[in-house]
Amino acid sequence: MVNQLIATVNKKTYAPLLHQLAHRPNISLMTSAVRVGTTIPEWTLADRFRKAREHAGLSQIELAQAMEVGRSAVARIEQGTATPKRPVALAWAFATGVDWDWLMGVEVPPTPACPHQGSNLGPAD
């Protein structure tokens, strides 16, 4: 089936990609659509801290200066060799503009909508 699909698409553009995908685990080819496996990657605390810094567009040095810590402290946290204390985590969240709960990996249930929101209720006459 994969060979038929490769033969029917533009060989210059799609054939090399489809060939690569056909030989990877957790990937199935369905007609012309490619479906990737259903695994969701786990993000470690270090991953979240690095992603927050990258999202803010800061280098390790710039973030360290903003938090008044050494660059090596930022590097150790991002490598997972050090766990940040609460004040450092709060400073990191503030400096990068990300939610502290997300940064720490805390699952926060969604806030239900206010039942009276938009109802424009006023005092009874």
C-alpha positions in Angstrom: 0.0 0.0 0.0 2.8 2.4 0.9 4.5 1.7 -2.5 1.3 2.5 -4.3 0.9 5.7 -2.4 4.4 6.7 -3.2 3.9 6.0 -6.8 0.8 8.2 -7.0 2.2 11.3 -5.4 4.8 13.8 -6.7 8.0 11.9 -6.2 10.2 15.0 -5.9 8.2 16.4 -3.0 6.4 13.7 -1.1 8.0 10.3 -1.9 11.0 10.8 0.4 8.9 12.0 3.3 6.4 9.1 2.9 9.3 6.6 2.6 10.7 8.0 5.9 7.3 7.9 7.6 6.6 4.3 6.4 9.6 3.0 8.2 9.0 4.7 11.6 7.1 3.0 14.5 3.7 4.4 15.6 2.9 5.9 12.3 0.2 4.5 10.0 -0.6 5.6 6.5 -4.2 5.9 5.5 -4.9 6.8 1.8 -3.2 10.2 1.5 -3.3 11.1 5.1 -0.5 10.5 7.6 -1.6 9.8 11.2 1.0 9.9 14.0 0.7 7.7 17.0 -1.4 8.7 20.0 1.3 9.2 22.6 1.6 12.4 24.4 5.1 13.4 25.5 5.7 13.9 29.2 7.4 17.3 30.0 9.7 17.3 32.9 10.1 20.3 35.1 13.4 21.1 33.3 11.5 21.1 30.0 8.9 23.5 31.2 11.5 25.9 32.5 13.5 25.8 29.3 10.3 26.2 27.2 9.2 29.2 29.3 12.6 30.9 28.7 12.5 30.2 25.0 8.9 31.4 24.7 9.9 34.7 26.3 12.7 35.0 23.7 15.4 35.2 26.4 18.9 33.8 26.5 20.1 32.1 29.6 22.2 35.1 30.4 19.3 37.6 29.9 17.1 35.5 32.2 19.8 35.1 34.8 20.3 38.9 34.8 16.6 39.6 35.1 16.3 37.2 38.1 19.7 38.3 39.6 21.1 34.8 39.6 24.1 33.3 37.9 23.7 31.8 34.3 24.9 28.5 35.7 21.8 28.4 38.0 19.6 28.8 35.0 21.5 26.1 33.0 21.3 23.6 35.9 17.6 24.1 36.3 17.1 23.6 32.5 19.3 20.5 32.5 17.4 19.0 35.4 20.4 18.8 37.7 18.9 21.4 40.1 15.4 21.9 41.4 14.4 25.6 41.7 13.2 26.9 45.1 9.9 28.7 45.2 11.3 32.2 45.0 13.4 31.3 41.9 10.4 29.6 40.2 8.2 32.7 40.9 10.9 35.0 39.5 11.2 32.7 36.4 7.5 32.8 35.8 7.4 36.5 36.3 10.4 37.2 34.0 9.1 34.9 31.3 5.4 35.8 31.5 4.2 32.2 31.9 1.7 30.9 34.5 3.4 29.7 37.6 1.1 26.6 37.9 2.0 25.6 34.3 5.6 26.1 35.0 5.5 23.9 38.0 3.4 21.3 36.3 0.4 21.8 38.5 -2.9 20.6 37.0 -5.5 23.3 37.5 -9.1 22.4 36.7 -10.8 24.8 34.4 -12.9 27.4 36.1 -16.6 26.9 35.4 -18.3 29.8 33.8 -20.4 32.0 36.1 -24.0 30.9 35.8 -25.2 34.6 35.9 -22.6 35.9 33.4 -24.3 37.9 30.7 -27.7 37.5 32.3 -27.8 41.2 33.2 -29.9 40.5 36.3 -30.8 43.6 38.3 -32.4 44.1 41.7 -36.0 42.9 42.0 -38.6 45.6 41.6 
